Amino acid sequence: MKCPKSIDFEEELPRHPTGKLYKRLLKDRYWEKKTTLYSIVAGSTGLVGSELVKGKFVSLGHVVTALTRRKTIPTLEQVEYKFVDYEKPSSFEHLFQNKNTYLYV
């Protein structure tokens, strides 16, 4: 079920010169407040995963946390690389908090 995050009261609503309600201006105010998307990607250092991170997530403005098993971590700006041991999930479960997107490649 959806519920509003806020209720705003306006003294005057924006209108077209014809008098019609200008809904687009009302919606745009909230899109401007859109929060940053935080993503976590497992498998981000492989061929497919690295291209997805660079080509999609970073280009769309996501803040990316990339999980890797490799000791030598590639350095891509805008990406935070975390070395993890996949056999011990409890050691990296905390990284999944407050993320909007999860991707396992």
Backbone as a ProteinNet text record, in pm:
[ID]
protein_1_A
[PRIMARY]
MKCPKSIDFEEELPRHPTGKLYKRLLKDRYWEKKTTLYSIVAGSTGLVGSELVKGKFVSLGHVVTALTRRKTIPTLEQVEYKFVDYEKPSSFEHLFQNKNTYLYV
[TERTIARY]
84.2	0	89.1	54.1	129.5	72.1	159.8	113.5	204.8	153.5	233.4	348	460.7	575.4	560.5	484.6	459.8	329	272.3	153.3	187.2	179.2	214	89	78.6	-33.4	18.5	-49.8	-11.5	-117.6	-72.4	-169	-230.1	-148.8	-198.3	-134.6	-215.8	-165.6	-124.8	-18.5	23.2	-79	-105.2	-205.5	-149.8	-201.7	-172.9	-241.8	-198.1	-269.2	-417.9	-453.2	-593.9	-673.2	-602.9	-669.7	-663.4	-615.5	-604.2	-493.3	-511.7	-410.6	-284.5	-169.2	-41	21.5	-23.7	18.5	167.3	220.7	362.8	453.8	424.1	504.5	496.1	380.1	365.5	449.9	445.9	522.3	672.2	715.8	858.8	923.7	851	906.7	952.7	877.1	911	1018.5	1022.6	1129.2	1263.6	1267.2	1392.2	1445.4	1356.4	1395.8	1436.3	1431.8	1460.3	1595.4	1597.2	1719.3	1814.3	1938.1	2039.5	2012.1	2035	2016.9	2146.4	2135.7	2250.9	2237.1	2338.9	2333.8	2449.8	2426.2	2532.7	2535.8	2656.1	2670.5	2771.3	2727.2	2816.9	2853.9	2980.9	3026.2	3060.9	3093.6	3118.3	3256.3	3345.3	3479.8	3496.9	3395.7	3400.2	3370.3	3373.5	3352.4	3214.5	3111	2974.3	2945.5	2981.2	2953.7	3021	3147	3218.2	3156.1	3110.2	3045	2910.1	2836.2	2709.2	2731.3	2832.1	2860.3	2897.3	2990.6	3034.6	2926	2869.3	2777.2	2639.3	2592.9	2455.9	2450.2	2499.9	2482	2549.7	2677.1	2750	2696.1	2667.1	2617.3	2479.4	2401.9	2270.4	2276.2	2396	2411.8	2402	2404.5	2400.3	2531.3	2523.1	2641.1	2655.9	2764.9	2779.1	2878.7	2837.2	2928.3	2945.3	3068.6	3096.7	3163.5	3104.2	3161.7	3256.9	3372.9	3469.9	3541.1	3582.3	3661.8	3809.9	3840.5	3978.9	4055.2	4181.8	4267.2	4306.6	4328.5	4359.9	4228.1	4197.1	4067.4	4083.7	4002	4009.1	3963.8	4012.9	3974.3	3894.2	3768.3	3679.1	3619.3	3634.5	3579.2	3429.1	3373.9	3232.4	3193.7	3288.1	3256.9	3340.3	3274.1	3343.6	3354.6	3477.7	3500.3	3520.4	3454.1	3466.4	3507.1	3618.8	3661.9	3576	3515.5	3428.3	3462.1	3430.4	3443.3	3301.6	3263.3	3127.2	3090.9	3189	3160.4	3122	3136.9	3098.7	3003.8	2878.6	2784.1	2765.8	2781.2	2762.9	2867.5	2979.2	3084.4	3051.8	2953.2	2920.4	2771.1	2691.4	2547.2	2515.4	2596.3	2571.6	2582.6	2653.3	2669	2537.8	2440.8	2315.4	2214.2	2244.6	2151.3	2147.7	2029.4	2006.4	2047.9	2034	2061.5	1928.4	1920.8	1799.1	1798.3	1917.6	1928.1	2032.2	1999.2	2092.5	2104.6	2227.9	2247.8	2355.5	2325.1	2422.7	2447.7	2572.2	2606.9	2685.2
-116.9	0	123.7	221.3	345.5	444.8	525.7	633.8	753.7	874.1	993.4	1010.7	1060.2	1088.5	1224.7	1312.6	1444.5	1499.4	1593.4	1664.2	1812	1874	2015.5	2095.8	2212.3	2301.6	2421.7	2454.4	2566.1	2674.7	2799	2908.8	2929.1	2904.4	2921.1	2815.1	2752.2	2648.2	2709.5	2656.6	2710.2	2676.3	2772.5	2752.9	2798.6	2733.2	2774.1	2908.6	2980.3	3104.7	3081.6	2958.7	2928	2902.9	2894.1	2871.8	2728	2637.4	2497	2479.6	2383.7	2352.9	2300	2351.2	2313.9	2204.8	2079.6	1967.1	1937.8	1961.6	1930.5	2008.5	2134.8	2215.3	2160.8	2113.3	2055.4	1928.4	1841.9	1717.3	1743.5	1839.2	1867.5	1907.9	1972.9	2012.3	1889.8	1782.7	1662.6	1580.6	1583.9	1512.4	1577.1	1708.6	1778.4	1733	1695.7	1651.9	1504.5	1439.6	1297.1	1265.3	1163	1127.9	1050.4	1047	972.5	823.3	749.4	605.1	537.2	451.7	377.8	232.7	181.5	46.2	-36	-166.5	-258.5	-366.4	-395.5	-488.2	-595.7	-721.9	-835	-886.6	-911.3	-955.3	-837.5	-726.3	-602.6	-592.8	-685.2	-676.8	-768.2	-847.5	-931.9	-849	-912.9	-843.9	-778.5	-856.2	-803.8	-705.9	-745.1	-659.4	-524.3	-520.5	-392.5	-300.7	-358.3	-276.7	-224.4	-305.2	-258	-144.1	-158.6	-53.7	75.7	67.9	189.1	244.7	155	200.3	237.9	176	202.3	274.6	209.2	263.2	398.7	407.2	533	641.3	606.1	706.3	759	678.7	723.8	796.6	808.9	884.2	803.2	672	587.6	598.3	588.9	573.7	423	367.3	222.2	169.3	63.9	-15.5	-146.9	-178.3	-297.7	-401.7	-519.8	-629.3	-707.9	-743.3	-818.3	-921.9	-1031.6	-1134.9	-1115.5	-1029.9	-1010.3	-922.5	-956.4	-874.8	-745.4	-752.7	-631.6	-573.3	-458.3	-396.8	-288.9	-294.9	-188.9	-56.8	48.7	180.1	255.4	265.7	343.5	451.3	574.1	682.9	662.3	713.1	702.7	563	471.2	335.9	305.6	256.4	215	63.2	12.8	-131.4	-188.8	-301.9	-369.7	-514.2	-555.8	-694.7	-775.3	-884.5	-967.1	-1114.4	-1188.9	-1334.1	-1389.1	-1440	-1486.6	-1607.9	-1673.7	-1787.6	-1743	-1614	-1558.4	-1439.7	-1465.7	-1357.3	-1259.2	-1307.3	-1217.2	-1105.4	-1125.1	-1024	-905.6	-922.6	-811.2	-779.2	-840.9	-813.6	-666.7	-603.4	-462.8	-371	-413.5	-330.2	-312.8	-402.7	-398.9	-301.2	-244.1	-150.2	-20.1	35.9	164.9	167.7	56.8	52.3	42.1	106.7	102.8	-12.3	-51.2	-151	-254.6	-380.9	-491.9	-566.4	-599.6	-673.9	-777.2	-899.3	-1006.5	-1054	-1038.9	-1077	-1205.1
0	0	0	-80.3	-85.9	13.4	69	154.8	130.3	145.9	116.4	215.6	163.5	249.4	315.2	251.3	308.7	252.7	323.1	277.5	279.7	163.8	151.4	117.1	178.6	151.6	73.6	-35.1	-121.3	-110.7	-105	-102.9	-240.7	-343.9	-480.2	-568.2	-650.5	-739.4	-873.8	-936	-1065.9	-1174.1	-1259	-1364.9	-1499.8	-1606	-1743.2	-1767.5	-1870.7	-1904.7	-1933.6	-1971.3	-1998.3	-1870.4	-1757.1	-1630.1	-1581.4	-1668.5	-1628.8	-1525.7	-1438.2	-1337.6	-1405.6	-1366.4	-1426.8	-1339.9	-1360.3	-1276.9	-1290.2	-1408.4	-1432.7	-1336.7	-1314.3	-1221.6	-1080	-1041.7	-908.3	-895.7	-996.1	-993.1	-996.8	-1078	-1092.7	-961.2	-875.6	-744.8	-666.6	-676.5	-601.9	-670.4	-801.6	-872.3	-846.3	-826.5	-795	-659.8	-569.1	-435.6	-434.3	-550.1	-559.4	-495.6	-415.4	-344.7	-434.4	-394.3	-466.1	-451.2	-557.3	-552.8	-510.5	-412.9	-362	-405	-473.3	-527.3	-475.9	-465.2	-428.5	-536.8	-586.7	-698.1	-661.4	-666.7	-646.7	-785.1	-806.9	-938.6	-1027.2	-966.3	-1041.1	-1103.5	-1071.6	-1128.5	-1249.2	-1281.1	-1400.5	-1524	-1638.3	-1765.2	-1771.9	-1747.4	-1756.3	-1642.9	-1520.8	-1405.4	-1413.1	-1456.6	-1464.2	-1569	-1679.3	-1782	-1733.6	-1658.5	-1602.2	-1504.1	-1420.2	-1321.4	-1392.4	-1486.2	-1557.4	-1648.2	-1730.2	-1834.1	-1786.3	-1680.2	-1635	-1500.7	-1398.4	-1263.3	-1244.4	-1277.1	-1257.1	-1349.5	-1474.3	-1568.7	-1529.5	-1456.4	-1410.2	-1276	-1221.3	-1097.7	-970.3	-980	-860	-782.8	-653.2	-568.9	-550.9	-602.2	-611.2	-509.4	-438.6	-356.9	-430.9	-468.2	-546.4	-457.7	-452.2	-374.4	-463.6	-409.3	-487.9	-402.3	-466.6	-399.8	-429.4	-522.4	-565.1	-467.3	-449	-361.4	-431.3	-563.4	-639.3	-687.3	-635.4	-662.7	-769.3	-874.7	-975.8	-916.5	-971.1	-918.9	-1023.6	-999.3	-1083.6	-993.9	-1036.4	-955.4	-939.8	-836.8	-801	-753.8	-741.6	-696.1	-572.5	-468.3	-346.8	-351.5	-357	-364.5	-225.2	-199.8	-71.2	-95.8	-34.2	-41.3	54.3	4.4	87.6	71.5	174.1	171.3	162.3	45.6	23.8	107.8	166.4	253.5	394.1	422.8	553.2	531.5	495.1	467.8	583	705.3	819.4	820.4	751.4	749.6	657.9	569.8	480.4	472.8	557	556.7	582.5	665.7	699.7	578.3	475.1	356.2	279.4	302.4	229	288.4	401.2	463.6	384.2	371.6	306.1	159.5	90.4	-53.1	-126.8	-242.1	-322.9	-422.4	-468.9	-574	-538.3	-563	-542.9	-674.7	-713	-835.8	-815.2	-851.4	-844.8	-987.6	-1033.2	-1170.8	-1168.9
[MASK]
+++++++++++++++++++++++++++++++++++++++++++++++++++++++++++++++++++++++++++++++++++++++++++++++++++++++++

